[in-house]
Amino acid sequence: MDTNARVYVAGATTLIGGALVRTLAARGSFAMIGDPDPAFDDPASVDRFFARTRPDYVFVAAGRTAGIAGNERAPADLMIDNLLVAGHLVPAAWRHGVSKLLYLASSCVYPRLAPQPLQVSSLWTGALEPTSAAYATAKLAGITLCEAFRLQHGARFIPAIGADVYGPGDDFTPDNAHVVGALIRRIHDAHAALRPSVDVWGSGEPRREFIYVDDLADACAFVMREYEGKEPINLGTGVVSSIAELAEEICRIVGYGGQLRFDRRRLDGMPFKGLDTTPLRALGWTPRWDLRRGLTKTYEWFRASLA
């Protein structure tokens, strides 16, 4: 990346977008575009924004997300929001001469029963996990749109697929939280109320790959600088944990000694999500945060946010 370049992080107020802004600003050599995001559902607003700010590099970290509860409650809203983000930002970036764009998707874009670890060759080869199918389809459309602009115009538009992200600033609300935020909230509340047990949705058996938000931001910046491949690239740690193991680790961090009760009436979601990060590691990137340290930092932030 040209160190004098103008950089725009779309979705700078999101968990990942905020970490990207911090990561890039810490390097101190880019002109970060700090203007408020345009209205992503209005193509004219997006076009005016690009005409005014003239970014050289764009990170697309925008679009609404939610955990299983939010995906069950509002799949149409999540899908439309993410379709509009991709459908308006990516063409505008091309029209206004953006040098390179990174579009960030999530690992739910892979088929539910794809071989593990998940490789980009498995995209579009099977049915998606039903609990996130609408959101995942919108993200797949964004990936395909980037590939289409590369194919038709030679655009340096890179789709990246992140592991399950967590960290300070995450959503800890019951209705929208992903699994880490939901478990931290539930276990903290049980500890504070001296309850003898806490419910964990599902069987606890699904396995997930978690990545601390600062690591994901660093991986995005690294890929923007180092990767020019035509295929999407996975961004992850290569380490997987079961939901039960995650809950037990959070109990230790919180100091909660009660019982974990797994509510099998609740949906598990995708049974296994571990990413093949061989291409990323071959470029020279490695994570800096292990799960325990990342969860500890996240819980410290959560507790401070309650004060």
C-alpha positions as CSV (number, residue, x, y, z in Angstrom):
1,M,0.0,0.0,0.0
2,D,1.2,3.5,-0.8
3,T,1.9,5.1,2.5
4,N,0.5,8.4,1.3
5,A,-2.7,6.8,0.2
6,R,-6.2,7.8,1.2
7,V,-7.9,4.9,3.0
8,Y,-11.6,4.5,3.7
9,V,-13.0,1.9,6.1
10,A,-16.7,1.4,5.3
11,G,-18.4,0.6,8.6
12,A,-15.9,2.3,10.9
13,T,-18.4,2.1,13.8
14,T,-18.7,-1.7,13.6
15,L,-16.6,-4.0,15.8
16,I,-14.3,-4.9,12.9
17,G,-14.4,-1.5,11.3
18,G,-13.3,0.2,14.5
19,A,-10.4,-2.2,14.9
20,L,-9.3,-1.5,11.4
21,V,-9.3,2.2,12.0
22,R,-7.2,1.7,15.1
23,T,-4.8,-0.6,13.3
24,L,-4.3,1.6,10.3
25,A,-4.1,4.8,12.4
26,A,-1.4,3.3,14.6
27,R,0.8,2.9,11.6
28,G,0.5,6.6,11.1
29,S,1.3,6.8,7.4
30,F,-2.1,6.8,5.8
31,A,-4.6,9.6,5.2
32,M,-7.6,8.0,6.9
33,I,-11.0,9.3,5.6
34,G,-12.9,10.2,8.7
35,D,-16.1,11.4,7.0
36,P,-19.3,9.7,8.2
37,D,-20.4,6.8,6.1
38,P,-22.9,7.6,3.3
39,A,-26.3,6.1,3.4
40,F,-25.4,2.7,2.0
41,D,-29.0,2.1,0.8
42,D,-28.8,5.2,-1.4
43,P,-26.6,4.8,-4.5
44,A,-26.5,8.5,-5.1
45,S,-25.3,9.1,-1.5
46,V,-22.5,6.5,-2.0
47,D,-21.5,8.0,-5.3
48,R,-21.3,11.5,-3.8
49,F,-19.2,10.2,-1.0
50,F,-16.6,8.6,-3.3
51,A,-16.6,11.7,-5.6
52,R,-15.8,13.9,-2.6
53,T,-13.3,11.7,-0.7
54,R,-11.5,10.0,-3.5
55,P,-10.2,7.0,-1.6
56,D,-7.3,4.9,-2.9
57,Y,-8.0,1.9,-0.7
58,V,-11.3,0.7,0.7
59,F,-12.1,-1.9,3.4
60,V,-15.7,-3.0,3.4
61,A,-16.6,-3.9,7.0
62,A,-20.1,-2.6,6.8
63,G,-23.4,-4.4,6.9
64,R,-25.6,-5.6,9.8
65,T,-24.8,-8.8,11.6
66,A,-26.4,-10.9,14.3
67,G,-26.2,-14.2,16.1
68,I,-28.6,-17.1,15.8
69,A,-31.4,-15.3,17.5
70,G,-31.1,-12.2,15.3
71,N,-30.8,-14.3,12.2
72,E,-34.0,-16.1,13.1
73,R,-35.8,-12.9,13.9
74,A,-34.9,-10.7,10.9
75,P,-33.3,-12.7,8.1
76,A,-34.8,-10.4,5.4
77,D,-33.5,-7.2,7.1
78,L,-30.0,-8.7,7.4
79,M,-30.0,-9.9,3.8
80,I,-31.2,-6.7,2.3
81,D,-28.8,-4.5,4.3
82,N,-25.8,-6.5,3.2
83,L,-26.9,-6.8,-0.4
84,L,-27.2,-3.0,-0.6
85,V,-23.8,-2.5,1.0
86,A,-22.1,-4.7,-1.6
87,G,-24.3,-3.6,-4.5
88,H,-23.6,0.1,-4.0
89,L,-20.1,0.3,-2.5
90,V,-18.3,-2.1,-4.9
91,P,-19.5,-0.5,-8.2
92,A,-18.8,3.0,-6.8
93,A,-15.3,2.0,-5.9
94,W,-14.7,0.9,-9.5
95,R,-16.3,4.1,-11.0
96,H,-14.2,6.3,-8.8
97,G,-10.8,4.6,-9.5
98,V,-10.2,2.9,-6.2
99,S,-6.8,1.1,-6.4
100,K,-7.7,-1.8,-4.3
101,L,-10.7,-3.0,-2.2
102,L,-11.1,-5.7,0.4
103,Y,-14.6,-7.0,1.0
104,L,-14.9,-8.9,4.3
105,A,-17.4,-11.8,4.6
106,S,-17.8,-14.4,7.3
107,S,-17.3,-18.1,7.5
108,C,-21.1,-18.8,7.3
109,V,-20.7,-18.4,3.5
110,Y,-19.5,-22.0,3.4
111,P,-21.8,-25.0,3.0
112,R,-23.1,-26.4,6.2
113,L,-21.4,-29.8,5.7
114,A,-18.4,-28.8,3.7
115,P,-15.1,-30.7,4.3
116,Q,-13.0,-29.4,7.1
117,P,-11.0,-27.2,7.3
118,L,-13.0,-25.0,5.1
119,Q,-11.4,-24.2,1.8
120,V,-12.5,-21.6,-0.8
121,S,-13.0,-24.4,-3.3
122,S,-16.0,-25.5,-1.3
123,L,-17.9,-22.2,-1.8
124,W,-21.2,-22.8,-3.6
125,T,-20.9,-26.6,-3.4
126,G,-23.7,-27.3,-1.0
127,A,-26.6,-26.1,1.1
128,L,-25.9,-23.3,3.7
129,E,-26.6,-23.5,7.4
130,P,-30.4,-22.6,7.6
131,T,-30.0,-20.3,10.6
132,S,-27.8,-17.9,8.6
133,A,-28.7,-18.7,5.0
134,A,-30.1,-15.3,4.1
135,Y,-27.2,-13.3,5.6
136,A,-24.7,-15.8,4.1
137,T,-26.3,-15.5,0.6
138,A,-25.9,-11.7,0.7
139,K,-22.2,-12.1,1.7
140,L,-21.7,-14.6,-1.1
141,A,-23.2,-12.1,-3.5
142,G,-20.6,-9.5,-2.3
143,I,-17.8,-12.1,-2.9
144,T,-19.1,-12.9,-6.4
145,L,-19.5,-9.2,-7.2
146,C,-15.8,-8.6,-6.4
147,E,-14.8,-11.5,-8.5
148,A,-17.0,-10.2,-11.4
149,F,-15.3,-6.8,-11.3
150,R,-11.9,-8.5,-11.3
151,L,-13.0,-10.7,-14.3
152,Q,-14.6,-7.9,-16.3
153,H,-12.4,-4.9,-15.4
154,G,-9.3,-6.3,-13.9
155,A,-10.2,-4.6,-10.6
156,R,-8.0,-5.4,-7.6
157,F,-11.0,-6.3,-5.4
158,I,-10.2,-9.0,-2.8
159,P,-12.9,-11.0,-1.0
160,A,-11.7,-12.1,2.5
161,I,-13.6,-14.6,4.7
162,G,-13.1,-14.1,8.5
163,A,-13.4,-16.6,11.3
164,D,-15.9,-15.8,14.1
165,V,-14.7,-12.5,15.5
166,Y,-15.0,-11.2,19.1
167,G,-13.4,-8.5,21.2
168,P,-13.9,-5.2,23.0
169,G,-16.9,-3.3,21.6
170,D,-18.7,-6.5,20.7
171,D,-22.5,-6.8,21.0
172,F,-23.5,-8.3,24.3
173,T,-27.3,-7.9,24.0
174,P,-29.5,-11.0,24.2
175,D,-31.2,-10.3,20.9
176,N,-28.2,-9.8,18.6
177,A,-25.0,-11.1,20.3
178,H,-22.9,-13.7,18.7
179,V,-21.8,-16.7,20.8
180,V,-18.9,-15.1,22.6
181,G,-20.8,-11.9,23.6
182,A,-23.9,-13.9,24.5
183,L,-22.0,-16.3,26.8
184,I,-20.0,-13.5,28.5
185,R,-23.3,-11.7,29.3
186,R,-25.1,-14.8,30.5
187,I,-22.2,-16.1,32.6
188,H,-21.4,-12.7,34.1
189,D,-25.1,-12.2,35.0
190,A,-25.3,-15.7,36.6
191,H,-22.1,-15.0,38.6
192,A,-23.3,-11.6,39.8
193,A,-26.7,-13.0,40.8
194,L,-25.1,-16.1,42.5
195,R,-27.2,-18.4,40.4
196,P,-26.2,-22.1,40.6
197,S,-26.4,-22.7,36.9
198,V,-26.5,-21.0,33.5
199,D,-28.1,-22.0,30.3
200,V,-26.0,-22.4,27.1
201,W,-27.9,-22.6,23.9
202,G,-27.6,-25.9,22.0
203,S,-25.6,-29.0,22.7
204,G,-22.2,-27.4,23.2
205,E,-20.8,-29.7,20.6
206,P,-20.4,-27.4,17.5
207,R,-16.8,-26.4,16.9
208,R,-15.8,-22.9,16.0
209,E,-12.7,-20.9,15.0
210,F,-12.6,-17.6,16.9
211,I,-10.4,-14.7,16.1
212,Y,-9.7,-11.6,18.3
213,V,-10.8,-8.5,16.6
214,D,-7.4,-6.8,16.6
215,D,-6.0,-10.0,14.9
216,L,-8.7,-9.9,12.2
217,A,-8.0,-6.2,11.6
218,D,-4.3,-6.9,11.3
219,A,-5.0,-9.7,8.9
220,C,-7.1,-7.5,6.7
221,A,-4.4,-4.8,6.6
222,F,-1.8,-7.5,5.8
223,V,-3.9,-9.0,3.0
224,M,-4.6,-5.5,1.5
225,R,-0.8,-5.0,1.3
226,E,0.4,-8.5,0.4
227,Y,-2.3,-10.5,-1.4
228,E,-3.1,-10.2,-5.1
229,G,-4.8,-13.6,-5.8
230,K,-8.0,-14.1,-7.7
231,E,-9.6,-16.4,-5.1
232,P,-11.1,-15.3,-1.8
233,I,-8.7,-15.8,1.2
234,N,-9.5,-17.1,4.6
235,L,-8.5,-15.0,7.7
236,G,-8.3,-17.0,10.9
237,T,-6.1,-18.5,13.6
238,G,-6.3,-22.2,12.6
239,V,-7.4,-23.1,16.2
240,V,-10.9,-24.4,16.9
241,S,-12.8,-24.9,20.1
242,S,-16.2,-26.4,20.9
243,I,-18.9,-24.2,22.3
244,A,-18.7,-26.2,25.6
245,E,-14.9,-25.5,25.8
246,L,-15.6,-21.8,25.1
247,A,-18.2,-21.6,27.8
248,E,-15.9,-23.3,30.3
249,E,-13.1,-20.9,29.5
250,I,-15.4,-17.9,30.0
251,C,-16.5,-19.4,33.4
252,R,-12.9,-19.5,34.5
253,I,-12.2,-15.9,33.4
254,V,-15.4,-14.6,35.1
255,G,-14.8,-16.7,38.2
256,Y,-18.1,-18.5,37.9
257,G,-18.3,-21.9,39.6
258,G,-21.9,-22.9,38.7
259,Q,-23.1,-25.5,36.4
260,L,-23.4,-25.2,32.6
261,R,-26.8,-26.5,31.4
262,F,-26.9,-27.2,27.6
263,D,-30.4,-26.4,26.2
264,R,-30.7,-28.9,23.3
265,R,-34.0,-27.4,22.4
266,R,-32.1,-24.5,20.9
267,L,-30.5,-24.7,17.5
268,D,-26.8,-25.5,17.3
269,G,-26.1,-23.8,14.0
270,M,-23.3,-25.0,11.7
271,P,-21.7,-28.1,13.3
272,F,-18.1,-27.2,12.5
273,K,-16.5,-24.0,11.2
274,G,-12.7,-24.1,10.9
275,L,-10.9,-22.3,8.2
276,D,-8.0,-23.5,6.0
277,T,-5.6,-20.6,6.5
278,T,-2.7,-22.1,4.6
279,P,-2.6,-19.4,1.9
280,L,-2.6,-16.6,4.6
281,R,0.2,-18.3,6.6
282,A,2.2,-18.9,3.5
283,L,2.3,-15.1,3.0
284,G,3.8,-14.7,6.5
285,W,0.9,-13.7,8.7
286,T,0.3,-15.3,12.2
287,P,-2.1,-14.3,15.0
288,R,-0.9,-12.5,18.1
289,W,-3.8,-13.3,20.4
290,D,-4.7,-16.7,21.9
291,L,-8.3,-17.4,22.9
292,R,-7.7,-17.0,26.7
293,R,-6.0,-13.6,26.4
294,G,-8.5,-12.3,24.0
295,L,-11.5,-13.4,26.1
296,T,-9.9,-11.9,29.2
297,K,-9.5,-8.6,27.4
298,T,-13.0,-8.7,26.1
299,Y,-14.4,-9.5,29.5
300,E,-12.5,-6.6,31.1
301,W,-13.9,-4.3,28.5
302,F,-17.4,-5.6,29.1
303,R,-17.2,-5.1,32.9
304,A,-15.9,-1.6,32.4
305,S,-18.8,-0.8,30.1
306,L,-21.2,-1.6,32.8
307,A,-19.7,0.9,35.2
